[in-house]
């Protein structure tokens, strides 16, 4: 009976099942989110999935969403710098607000809708 290392077994299984290989690569990329953005930004954001080389990230506040949008290219470079040669690079990041629509509307007060009461 021959014993193999776990990495050898995973390599064989990934070659046999390409969908598993893709999901493992996605999980690895999601795990790199906190390292790429740092602990402070990671506290306010969470990478949730990868779909067609686009990373989806939930952001808890519009200010953090704007900050991440301005750093998008820098974050993509960090995330893509640690991938293996045969992995497809991430092409984009989509920042999402996980709050319900009603909560989003409460944070933005339109300036033109002020009501004046005459006496």
N, CA, C and O of each residue as an XYZ file, in Angstrom:
476
protein
N       0.841     -1.168      0.000
C       0.000      0.000      0.000
C       0.895      1.242      0.000
O       1.765      1.398      0.856
N       0.663      2.110     -0.969
C       1.465      3.327     -1.092
C       0.730      4.482     -0.425
O      -0.491      4.601     -0.515
N       1.499      5.319      0.239
C       0.944      6.514      0.863
C       1.358      7.722      0.050
O       2.500      7.829     -0.398
N       0.413      8.631     -0.133
C       0.675      9.832     -0.899
C       0.475     11.052     -0.001
O      -0.265     11.005      0.982
N       1.144     12.132     -0.359
C       0.926     13.364      0.371
C      -0.431     13.939     -0.034
O      -0.935     13.693     -1.130
N      -0.993     14.701      0.875
C      -2.302     15.303      0.620
C      -2.275     16.201     -0.610
O      -3.248     16.240     -1.363
N      -1.179     16.924     -0.829
C      -1.089     17.801     -2.004
C      -1.130     17.003     -3.297
O      -1.699     17.457     -4.290
N      -0.535     15.824     -3.292
C      -0.571     14.962     -4.484
C      -1.990     14.471     -4.744
O      -2.443     14.436     -5.889
N      -2.681     14.095     -3.688
C      -4.057     13.612     -3.830
C      -4.965     14.733     -4.339
O      -5.773     14.521     -5.244
N      -4.828     15.921     -3.755
C      -5.632     17.060     -4.206
C      -5.353     17.408     -5.662
O      -6.266     17.768     -6.404
N      -4.115     17.302     -6.062
C      -3.759     17.594     -7.450
C      -4.451     16.624     -8.409
O      -4.974     17.036     -9.445
N      -4.452     15.352     -8.066
C      -5.098     14.341     -8.908
C      -6.608     14.582     -8.969
O      -7.211     14.520    -10.040
N      -7.209     14.855     -7.818
C      -8.659     15.083     -7.764
C      -9.033     16.340     -8.548
O     -10.040     16.347     -9.258
N      -8.228     17.407     -8.428
C      -8.513     18.632     -9.158
C      -8.396     18.437    -10.664
O      -9.168     19.022    -11.424
N      -7.455     17.635    -11.096
C      -7.326     17.361    -12.533
C      -8.512     16.547    -13.039
O      -8.942     16.707    -14.181
N      -9.039     15.673    -12.184
C     -10.162     14.837    -12.581
C     -11.475     15.627    -12.575
O     -12.360     15.375    -13.393
N     -11.595     16.580    -11.652
C     -12.817     17.367    -11.505
C     -12.495     18.862    -11.635
O     -12.200     19.510    -10.631
N     -12.546     19.417    -12.844
C     -12.201     20.830    -13.055
C     -13.088     21.807    -12.272
O     -12.628     22.881    -11.884
N     -14.339     21.448    -12.041
C     -15.229     22.340    -11.282
C     -14.739     22.484     -9.841
O     -14.828     23.566     -9.260
N     -14.228     21.408     -9.270
C     -13.669     21.469     -7.923
C     -12.435     22.361     -7.900
O     -12.245     23.148     -6.973
N     -11.602     22.234     -8.919
C     -10.400     23.078     -9.018
C     -10.797     24.562     -9.040
O     -10.180     25.391     -8.370
N     -11.831     24.879     -9.820
C     -12.285     26.267     -9.919
C     -12.790     26.770     -8.569
O     -12.460     27.886     -8.166
N     -13.588     25.960     -7.864
C     -14.135     26.366     -6.558
C     -13.023     26.534     -5.521
O     -13.093     27.441     -4.691
N     -12.013     25.686     -5.553
C     -10.892     25.822     -4.621
C     -10.106     27.102     -4.892
O      -9.667     27.773     -3.958
N      -9.932     27.436     -6.154
C      -9.251     28.687     -6.504
C     -10.056     29.903     -6.049
O      -9.491     30.882     -5.563
N     -11.367     29.836     -6.208
C     -12.229     30.926     -5.751
C     -12.141     31.082     -4.237
O     -12.048     32.201     -3.733
N     -12.171     29.973     -3.514
C     -12.079     30.023     -2.055
C     -10.741     30.613     -1.618
O     -10.681     31.371     -0.650
N      -9.691     30.274     -2.313
C      -8.371     30.823     -2.006
C      -8.345     32.337     -2.225
O      -7.790     33.078     -1.414
N      -8.947     32.788     -3.319
C      -8.993     34.229     -3.604
C      -9.827     34.968     -2.560
O      -9.459     36.066     -2.144
N     -10.938     34.385     -2.134
C     -11.761     35.002     -1.092
C     -10.989     35.104      0.216
O     -11.137     36.074      0.959
N     -10.171     34.104      0.491
C      -9.360     34.112      1.697
C      -8.264     35.164      1.675
O      -7.802     35.593      2.732
N      -7.846     35.581      0.506
C      -6.792     36.602      0.393
C      -7.325     38.023      0.581
O      -6.529     38.958      0.670
N      -8.639     38.216      0.644
C      -9.227     39.541      0.735
C      -8.678     40.324      1.931
O      -8.209     41.451      1.776
N      -8.738     39.727      3.118
C      -8.309     40.437      4.322
C      -6.825     40.797      4.264
O      -6.430     41.866      4.728
N      -6.016     39.930      3.709
C      -4.588     40.223      3.581
C      -4.362     41.366      2.603
O      -3.487     42.204      2.822
N      -5.138     41.408      1.531
C      -4.952     42.433      0.502
C      -5.373     43.819      0.979
O      -4.717     44.807      0.646
N      -6.456     43.913      1.755
C      -6.968     45.226      2.150
C      -6.568     45.639      3.560
O      -6.669     46.816      3.904
N      -6.120     44.708      4.375
C      -5.741     45.024      5.749
C      -6.901     44.845      6.711
O      -8.055     44.764      6.290
N      -6.597     44.784      8.016
C      -7.642     44.468      9.003
C      -8.692     45.560      9.183
O      -9.846     45.247      9.478
N      -8.332     46.820      9.014
C      -9.306     47.897      9.234
C     -10.383     47.874      8.152
O     -11.575     47.916      8.455
N      -9.961     47.808      6.893
C     -10.939     47.760      5.802
C     -11.694     46.434      5.815
O     -12.885     46.397      5.506
N     -11.011     45.346      6.170
C     -11.671     44.040      6.217
C     -12.775     44.002      7.272
O     -13.717     43.217      7.157
N     -12.663     44.841      8.292
C     -13.704     44.907      9.319
C     -15.001     45.480      8.747
O     -16.084     45.196      9.258
N     -14.895     46.284      7.691
C     -16.067     46.941      7.100
C     -16.475     46.338      5.754
O     -17.399     46.834      5.110
N     -15.802     45.284      5.333
C     -16.108     44.676      4.034
C     -15.901     43.172      4.115
O     -15.210     42.663      4.998
N     -16.531     42.465      3.153
C     -16.434     41.012      3.151
C     -16.547     40.506      1.720
O     -17.538     40.772      1.040
N     -15.536     39.779      1.266
C     -15.596     39.163     -0.060
C     -16.555     37.984      0.018
O     -16.402     37.108      0.870
N     -17.550     37.962     -0.876
C     -18.584     36.932     -0.765
C     -18.560     35.898     -1.883
O     -18.939     34.747     -1.664
N     -18.121     36.287     -3.080
C     -18.059     35.291     -4.159
C     -17.278     35.843     -5.337
O     -16.986     37.036     -5.428
N     -16.952     34.921     -6.237
C     -16.311     35.274     -7.499
C     -17.171     34.686     -8.604
O     -17.493     33.498     -8.595
N     -17.536     35.533     -9.552
C     -18.352     35.080    -10.671
C     -17.768     35.670    -11.946
O     -17.715     36.889    -12.109
N     -17.334     34.808    -12.839
C     -16.760     35.210    -14.129
C     -15.622     36.217    -13.956
O     -15.608     37.273    -14.588
N     -14.672     35.869    -13.088
C     -13.478     36.679    -12.795
C     -13.801     38.043    -12.187
O     -12.983     38.959    -12.265
N     -14.988     38.191    -11.579
C     -15.363     39.414    -10.880
C     -15.560     39.066     -9.403
O     -16.338     38.174     -9.066
N     -14.852     39.774     -8.534
C     -14.968     39.570     -7.092
C     -16.109     40.425     -6.560
O     -16.149     41.630     -6.807
N     -17.036     39.812     -5.833
C     -18.168     40.520     -5.237
C     -17.851     40.764     -3.768
O     -17.515     39.832     -3.038
N     -17.960     42.019     -3.336
C     -17.604     42.400     -1.971
C     -18.751     43.190     -1.355
O     -19.233     44.159     -1.943
N     -19.190     42.771     -0.161
C     -20.185     43.529      0.591
C     -19.462     44.565      1.439
O     -18.462     44.256      2.087
N     -19.967     45.794      1.434
C     -19.366     46.900      2.181
C     -20.450     47.487      3.074
O     -21.565     47.736      2.616
N     -20.124     47.715      4.367
C     -21.157     48.083      5.326
C     -21.551     49.559      5.351
O     -22.502     49.918      6.046
N     -20.856     50.419      4.619
C     -21.199     51.839      4.652
C     -20.787     52.496      3.337
O     -19.760     52.129      2.768
N     -21.564     53.458      2.844
C     -21.237     54.119      1.574
C     -19.859     54.787      1.555
O     -19.221     54.854      0.505
N     -19.396     55.282      2.705
C     -18.077     55.917      2.741
C     -16.980     54.891      2.455
O     -16.045     55.170      1.705
N     -17.096     53.706      3.053
C     -16.112     52.654      2.800
C     -16.221     52.150      1.357
O     -15.216     51.809      0.735
N     -17.427     52.109      0.843
C     -17.630     51.682     -0.547
C     -16.913     52.630     -1.502
O     -16.287     52.184     -2.464
N     -16.997     53.929     -1.245
C     -16.302     54.916     -2.071
C     -14.791     54.763     -1.954
O     -14.078     54.811     -2.956
N     -14.307     54.578     -0.734
C     -12.874     54.398     -0.513
C     -12.353     53.171     -1.271
O     -11.309     53.234     -1.920
N     -13.073     52.080     -1.184
C     -12.655     50.860     -1.883
C     -12.722     51.034     -3.397
O     -11.877     50.513     -4.125
N     -13.722     51.762     -3.865
C     -13.830     52.008     -5.300
C     -12.593     52.760     -5.814
O     -12.087     52.461     -6.896
N     -12.115     53.727     -5.041
C     -10.927     54.478     -5.443
C      -9.658     53.626     -5.390
O      -8.691     53.911     -6.095
N      -9.659     52.580     -4.554
C      -8.489     51.695     -4.427
C      -8.622     50.416     -5.250
O      -7.802     49.508     -5.107
N      -9.619     50.329     -6.091
C      -9.924     49.094     -6.815
C      -8.719     48.546     -7.581
O      -8.411     47.360     -7.464
N      -8.042     49.372     -8.351
C      -6.902     48.909     -9.153
C      -5.786     48.386     -8.254
O      -5.182     47.356     -8.554
N      -5.512     49.073     -7.175
C      -4.473     48.654     -6.233
C      -4.830     47.294     -5.608
O      -3.968     46.423     -5.482
N      -6.081     47.120     -5.225
C      -6.523     45.864     -4.621
C      -6.454     44.728     -5.634
O      -6.015     43.628     -5.299
N      -6.886     44.983     -6.873
C      -6.804     43.956     -7.913
C      -5.361     43.528     -8.157
O      -5.087     42.340     -8.329
N      -4.437     44.486     -8.172
C      -3.027     44.152     -8.361
C      -2.510     43.270     -7.223
O      -1.757     42.327     -7.464
N      -2.912     43.574     -5.986
C      -2.491     42.765     -4.845
C      -3.066     41.353     -4.922
O      -2.355     40.374     -4.692
N      -4.354     41.251     -5.245
C      -4.994     39.938     -5.327
C      -4.443     39.106     -6.481
O      -4.220     37.905     -6.330
N      -4.225     39.736     -7.624
C      -3.724     39.000     -8.790
C      -2.235     38.691     -8.683
O      -1.743     37.787     -9.358
N      -1.519     39.420     -7.854
C      -0.085     39.160     -7.696
C       0.228     37.856     -6.995
O       1.354     37.366     -7.082
N      -0.748     37.279     -6.298
C      -0.518     36.066     -5.530
C      -1.180     34.833     -6.141
O      -1.263     33.794     -5.486
N      -1.646     34.930     -7.372
C      -2.292     33.771     -7.992
C      -1.259     32.921     -8.719
O      -0.167     33.386     -9.044
N      -1.620     31.679     -8.966
C      -0.741     30.785     -9.706
C      -0.798     31.126    -11.186
O      -1.725     31.795    -11.644
N       0.199     30.662    -11.930
C       0.313     31.026    -13.348
C      -0.875     30.575    -14.178
O      -1.285     31.284    -15.097
N      -1.438     29.412    -13.877
C      -2.536     28.902    -14.703
C      -3.914     29.372    -14.232
O      -4.924     29.019    -14.841
N      -3.968     30.160    -13.162
C      -5.247     30.706    -12.683
C      -5.618     31.948    -13.482
O      -4.746     32.758    -13.795
N      -6.892     32.111    -13.818
C      -7.304     33.353    -14.488
C      -7.285     34.507    -13.493
O      -7.688     34.332    -12.343
N      -6.827     35.677    -13.911
C      -6.796     36.812    -12.992
C      -8.183     37.385    -12.775
O      -9.079     37.213    -13.602
N      -8.349     38.068    -11.651
C      -9.587     38.798    -11.404
C      -9.597     40.029    -12.293
O      -8.599     40.745    -12.372
N     -10.710     40.279    -12.959
C     -10.817     41.417    -13.871
C     -11.431     42.651    -13.233
O     -11.152     43.776    -13.649
N     -12.280     42.440    -12.208
C     -12.994     43.571    -11.643
C     -13.441     43.226    -10.228
O     -13.408     42.065     -9.819
N     -13.858     44.250     -9.488
C     -14.443     44.077     -8.162
C     -15.769     44.823     -8.155
O     -15.843     45.977     -8.577
N     -16.808     44.164     -7.679
C     -18.133     44.762     -7.568
C     -18.419     44.980     -6.086
O     -18.449     44.021     -5.315
N     -18.628     46.225     -5.684
C     -18.888     46.555     -4.286
C     -20.392     46.682     -4.080
O     -21.064     47.423     -4.798
N     -20.915     45.955     -3.093
C     -22.350     45.895     -2.840
C     -22.677     46.416     -1.451
O     -21.870     46.299     -0.529
N     -23.858     46.988     -1.306
C     -24.368     47.417     -0.010
C     -25.328     46.330      0.456
O     -26.367     46.133     -0.174
N     -25.015     45.612      1.544
C     -25.865     44.493      1.963
C     -27.141     44.909      2.694
O     -27.998     44.070      2.972
N     -27.270     46.196      3.004
C     -28.441     46.654      3.750
C     -29.686     46.630      2.869
O     -29.583     46.746      1.647
N     -30.853     46.481      3.478
C     -32.095     46.552      2.694
C     -32.251     47.938      2.067
O     -31.666     48.911      2.542
N     -33.031     48.018      1.015
C     -33.221     49.286      0.294
C     -33.758     50.390      1.197
O     -33.372     51.547      1.036
N     -34.632     50.066      2.135
C     -35.198     51.086      3.023
C     -34.104     51.715      3.884
O     -34.108     52.926      4.102
N     -33.175     50.908      4.369
C     -32.083     51.440      5.193
C     -31.147     52.301      4.358
O     -30.617     53.295      4.854
N     -30.937     51.937      3.107
C     -30.084     52.731      2.225
C     -30.707     54.099      1.989
O     -29.995     55.103      1.956
N     -32.023     54.154      1.824
C     -32.704     55.416      1.540
C     -32.639     56.360      2.734
O     -32.638     57.577      2.550
N     -32.584     55.833      3.937
C     -32.547     56.671      5.124
C     -31.224     57.395      5.287
O     -31.178     58.435      5.944
N     -30.161     56.887      4.720
C     -28.858     57.522      4.885
C     -28.662     58.676      3.920
O     -27.750     59.479      4.114
N     -29.481     58.787      2.892
C     -29.346     59.840      1.895
C     -30.579     60.745      1.918
O     -31.660     60.333      1.497
N     -30.423     61.952      2.398
C     -31.533     62.903      2.440
C     -31.386     63.843      1.255
O     -30.390     64.561      1.168
N     -32.356     63.859      0.333
C     -32.256     64.751     -0.820
C     -32.284     66.207     -0.375
O     -33.054     66.577      0.512
N     -31.455     67.017     -0.982
C     -31.357     68.422     -0.599
C     -32.504     69.252     -1.159
O     -32.851     70.275     -0.568
N     -33.095     68.859     -2.253
C     -34.124     69.661     -2.892
C     -35.506     69.482     -2.309
O     -36.425     70.192     -2.719
N     -35.699     68.576     -1.381
C     -37.026     68.272     -0.860
C     -37.229     68.844      0.543
O     -37.712     68.137      1.427
N     -36.883     70.060      0.754
C     -37.088     70.688      2.058
C     -38.477     71.325      2.085
O     -38.910     71.923      1.100
N     -39.158     71.198      3.190
C     -40.490     71.736      3.338
C     -40.451     72.924      4.298
O     -39.890     72.830      5.390
N     -41.042     74.030      3.889
C     -41.110     75.225      4.730
C     -42.560     75.417      5.161
O     -43.479     75.295      4.352
N     -42.751     75.715      6.426
C     -44.105     75.912      6.961
C     -44.332     77.410      7.131
O     -43.540     78.093      7.781
N     -45.422     77.922      6.542
C     -45.783     79.341      6.690
C     -46.738     79.505      7.848
O     -47.614     78.669      8.071
N     -46.566     80.566      8.569
C     -47.491     80.859      9.679
C     -48.228     82.116      9.415
O     -49.051     82.531     10.231
